[in-house]
Amino acid sequence: MKKLTGIIAAFLIAGIFFSGCTPEDKELLLGPENTWCKTELSYKNADGETEITSLDVWVYYTDSEKKESGKTLKPGLTVVLACKGGSNTTLSKALNGCYVMKTFEKDKSDSELEGVNWKSSRATWAALYWAKADFRKSENQETKNPFLYTGSELGDFSSIKDNFSWKRLLAAYLLS
């Protein structure tokens, strides 16, 4: 079975290279670059209780530094999250209408994902992009950034540290 899968994968890759891979084909396969993709997640608080917060999550991948609405986005995977309206959970109260933004810098490990062997790269973005059907819907892809829709940025993470974990957010994303 492994040999058959390897042969099929080799034919597909060879077909792409021999037929000519346009930039549009590359973006289709690897996920869009310099485009915000939005999804909704149900996030279970870090205390392990049954309290679930509905989050809007925007993800943006870039290979080079970009400026968006006065914010500098470093190369890598930038994640912006905000509580959906009507949430009345510990996390939504701690965020108090603000959004959280984090960039997982390209080709660097991140201490926030302790215990997870993961580095932000174009291949990682492709895997995350294909894992979530919402990202592939055109209505969830936009060049406008989420800063236009949300409140101000939460500058001090200490107010949410007890109720939020990037590792738990990644798990919620992969399991949804």
Summary of the structure (lengths in Angstrom):
residues: 176
radius of gyration: 17.8
end to end distance: 28.3
largest distance: 54.4
contacts: 471
relative contact order: 0.20
helix: 39%
strand: 27%
